[in-house]
């Protein structure tokens, strides 16, 4: 669960950039799986710190490729994300929509750069009074301003999408036999906590490190989400 929360935390930063949150989370999961394959704990880097780069790269690449008629380079997507995050923080503090100049001052960027990036993104400023869930009658009156002020409450969107994500993962793992599914849960940290090494999983099952690697590869081959990951496979 810890790693799933990490994916969702990164994905939320890229909302309103052209892809639904479900797609952002899916792309982020692909990045997380790549991070697990590349991670070397001997280097002393915290896994979450290492994984964030891979998750962010996967999401920005997807946004660059799929979200717009005119393709934006990844660095522009990253700029837009920073602008929108800053705009939301300022809106919370000021109680109104901040100007491009105010956003630029907060970011220590040129005001023209902010204005041009917003125009290039072709994104209308989100109203603080617009419904957060316009298609959900039960939450029709919940606005962005309410959400920003209610910083002590559990984010219902986060809770809902974590449930969706867990359901999707369970459907994927249901294609596998119980041992294959458990190997992937341990290897990728899908049940929460840090991912395990091949040697650790081998000790858990009483198998050699190489046999665990074989089971992992066989399991990933069965999953639709594995094709890109397998092309980057490296022994740990």
Secondary structure as UniProt FT lines:
FT   HELIX           2..12
FT   TURN            13..16
FT   HELIX           21..38
FT   HELIX           41..43
FT   HELIX           47..66
FT   HELIX           74..94
FT   HELIX           100..107
FT   HELIX           111..121
FT   TURN            128..129
FT   TURN            132..135
FT   HELIX           137..139
FT   TURN            140..141
FT   HELIX           144..149
FT   TURN            151..152
FT   HELIX           156..173
FT   TURN            174..175
FT   HELIX           178..188
FT   TURN            189..191
FT   HELIX           198..205
FT   HELIX           209..222
FT   HELIX           224..226
FT   HELIX           227..231
//
